[in-house]
Structures are given as C-alpha cells and as structure tokens.
Amino acid sequence: MLHFVFENHGTVFLVWPLTDEAADWLHATAPEDAIFFNGALVVEHRYAGDVLFAVYKAGFTWSTEFWPEKDGRG
C-alpha cells in the first residue's frame, strides 16, 4: 500500500498523504506554521529530503511518480 506521493514543483514539493493514517501522521508531525495546499504539505525543496527520511523512518511507503487512478491524477 502506498502512503505518500512527493510531487516536485521545482522550488517546492507537495507531499500528498494517500491514507487516513498518513494524513494523521503528517498533520501530527508537521510544524505549527506548516502550509497545507488542498490536503498536501507544502515543503521547500531543500527540506524535501528531510521529510522523505521522516516518512521512511515512520514506516510509510512513498513514491514520486504514482497516483492511484481513483484520484484522477494519473
């Protein structure tokens, strides 16, 4: 099961949680001043690796290219 998609937009990444568990974790661990856009965490590109490592350490799976068909993004 895929938990997160990291979407690269050059200067920022959007970190999309794909499960309720992932969304709960993301909201619980994001800083208070974090910016969310339509459910995705907005991350400056220089911090994307740190977020990805935290996702990995928490035991979640991730991708940079996969979107489930039900979301209509693929």
N, C-alpha and C positions, 0 to 999 in steps of 0.2 A: 504494500500500500504506500502510495506517495503522500507525504505530508506537506511539503512546501515546494513552491516554484520561485526561483530567483530570476527576475526579469530585468535584464540590463538595458538601461536607457541612457548610457553614456555617463553623465555626471551623477546619476542616481540609479539605485536598484529598487525595484518594488519586490517585496517579499510577501508572497501570497500564501496564506495558510489554506490548505485544502480539506482539512478535517476540523471538527469541533475541538478536539484535543490540541491540535496545533494552534488554533486560534486562541484558545485559553492560555496556552503556554506563552505565546507571542505577546499577548496583552499583559500577562503577569511579569514578564521579564524585560519588556521594553521600558526605557526611561520615561519618567513622568512627562517630559517635554517632547516625546516622540510624536511624529506626524504620521497619521494614517490617511491613505487615499483610497476610498471605496473598499475598505477592508484590508488593504495591503499596507505593510510598514514601509515607509519611505526611508531609504538608507543612502547616505553619501557613499560614493564608490570606494573611498578609502577605508570605510568601515565594513563593507560587504563581506570581506573575508572573515572578520571577527564574528559577525552574525552567523555566517555559514558554519564556522567552527563550533559556536554555541549550539546551533541546531544539531550538528553531528554529535557533540558530547551528550546532548539530552536524549539521544537515541532515535531521532527522527530521520526520515529519508527526505531527499531533496533532488531537484533537477533544475536545469537551466533551459530546457527545451520542450518539456512535455506539458500539455494541457489536456485534462480529461475532456472528451467530446461533449459531455453534458454541459460544460461551461460555455461552449460555443466559441472558444478562442482558437481552437486548432483548425 
